[in-house]
Amino acid sequence: MDTTDVRIQVLETDVAVLNIRTEENRAMTSAMFEVLNDLRTVTTDLRTEVTGLRTEVTGLRMVTDELRKGQDELRASTQELRKGQDGLRSSIAELRITTVALRIGQDELREDMASVKRSAGNLESSMKRVEGDVDDLKAGHIELRHLVAGLIK
């Protein structure tokens, strides 16, 4: 066997190895795209949840406005109903319970919003890592092309 045959055999082996690596890179790229699609789905779901939370906040604001209107009416009624102090005390106690429940609801909503923000932050971090991995994979693919081109020359 002369040197040309040995070189051809080495080149064929290198091409076979490069073909295997190319297939592995394709498989990895496909897997990364699947992960990206999953992340996009999660992002869409999170956006839907945030929209729902915003709707709930809007509803809560409406309830708060209605509660404020109720407080104004209660003040007007207090002036008119000085003789019925027992009834007034009962109304005030109910209003305090409602206010406490509203504060509890607001606290829970704040916790939910914080959780969603953390999840969105984690998702963004994950997406950035995946994008970095995709960029690395692309760079490796380009490097592989150059290596194959160098081997073919």
Secondary structure, DSSP 8 states (H G I E B T S, - for coil): --HHHHHHHHHHHHHHHHHHHHHHHHHHHHHHHHHHHHHHHHHHHHHHHHHHHHHHHHHHHHHHHHHHHHHHHHHHHHHHTTT-HHHHHHHHHHHHHHHHHHHHHHHHHHHHHHHHHHHHHHHHHHHHHHHHHHHHHHHHHHHHHHHHHHHH-
